[in-house]
Amino acid sequence: SNLLRTRVFYLGGFNRKQKIEFLEQVFNEHPFLYTVIVDRFINNWNSELLNKTMNRVVQDLKRGEVVGAITEELQKNMKFLFGPQVVQILDYLTSQFSLERILDLLDNAKTKQSARTLIE
């Protein structure tokens, strides 16, 4: 059960690889969690962030540091900006036994939409 597995997760019964596999399983069983992460990123996205990204790429071009396509540079910068959002969500999910409560709510939610509402 998820309750037992989250207890093992928190009490040190899983090694790093097993923790990652467990989290992957959680996300595969509840794919809307990916959407929650992307939505949070989109909500925090603004024109200032886009300008910073573009300026960083332009500066790299000027210095001759871009060896691939500009689109690859933009993609690399987007990953750099997106990373903290993912870390924040994972921290929220795994801190202070939150994962146990969240999985319990998800398992008992009547619909996927109600489960998503609980997480957001």
C-alpha positions in Angstrom: 0.0 0.0 0.0 1.0 3.6 -0.5 0.9 4.2 3.3 3.4 1.5 4.0 5.6 2.5 1.1 5.7 6.2 2.1 6.6 5.1 5.7 9.5 3.1 4.3 10.4 6.1 2.0 10.7 8.4 5.0 12.2 6.1 7.6 15.2 5.2 5.4 14.1 1.9 4.1 14.7 3.0 0.5 18.1 3.9 -1.0 18.3 6.9 -3.3 17.5 4.8 -6.4 14.5 3.2 -4.8 13.2 6.7 -3.7 13.5 7.9 -7.3 11.7 4.9 -8.6 9.0 5.3 -6.0 8.5 9.0 -7.0 8.5 8.0 -10.7 5.7 5.5 -9.9 3.7 8.1 -8.1 4.0 10.5 -11.1 3.1 7.7 -13.5 0.0 6.7 -11.4 -1.0 10.4 -11.1 0.2 12.0 -14.4 -1.7 15.3 -13.7 1.1 16.0 -11.2 3.3 16.8 -14.2 0.7 19.3 -15.3 0.7 20.9 -11.9 4.4 21.5 -12.2 4.1 22.9 -15.7 1.2 25.1 -14.7 3.1 26.5 -11.7 6.0 27.3 -14.1 3.7 29.0 -16.6 2.0 31.0 -13.8 5.4 32.3 -12.7 6.5 33.0 -16.3 6.4 36.6 -17.4 7.9 38.9 -20.0 10.8 39.8 -17.7 11.8 36.2 -17.4 11.6 35.8 -21.2 13.8 39.0 -21.6 16.4 37.6 -19.2 16.4 34.3 -21.2 16.8 36.0 -24.5 19.5 38.4 -23.1 21.5 35.5 -21.8 21.4 33.8 -25.2 22.3 37.0 -27.0 25.2 37.6 -24.6 26.4 34.0 -25.1 26.2 34.6 -28.9 28.3 37.8 -28.6 31.0 36.0 -26.6 31.0 33.2 -29.1 29.9 30.6 -26.5 27.0 29.3 -28.6 28.2 26.2 -30.5 24.8 24.8 -31.4 21.6 26.2 -32.7 19.9 29.1 -31.0 16.9 26.9 -30.2 19.2 24.5 -28.3 20.5 27.5 -26.2 17.0 28.6 -25.5 16.0 25.1 -24.5 19.1 24.8 -22.2 18.1 28.1 -20.5 14.5 27.1 -20.1 15.6 23.9 -18.4 17.8 26.1 -16.1 14.8 28.2 -15.2 12.4 25.3 -14.9 14.6 23.3 -12.6 13.9 25.3 -9.4 10.1 24.8 -10.0 10.6 21.1 -10.1 12.7 21.1 -7.0 10.1 23.2 -5.2 7.3 20.8 -6.0 9.4 17.7 -5.1 10.3 19.4 -1.8 6.6 20.1 -1.1 5.7 16.5 -1.9 8.4 14.9 0.2 8.9 17.3 3.2 7.4 16.6 6.6 5.6 13.4 5.5 3.5 15.4 3.0 3.8 12.6 0.4 1.9 10.2 2.7 -1.0 12.7 3.2 -1.1 13.6 -0.5 -1.2 10.0 -1.7 -3.9 9.2 0.8 -5.9 12.1 -0.5 -5.3 11.1 -4.1 -6.2 7.5 -3.4 -9.5 8.5 -1.8 -10.4 11.3 -4.2 -13.6 10.5 -6.1 -12.3 11.9 -9.4 -9.0 12.9 -11.0 -10.2 16.5 -11.0 -11.0 16.5 -7.3 -7.5 15.0 -6.7 -5.9 17.7 -8.8 -7.9 20.4 -6.9 -6.5 19.0 -3.6 -2.9 19.3 -4.9 -3.1 22.7 -6.4 
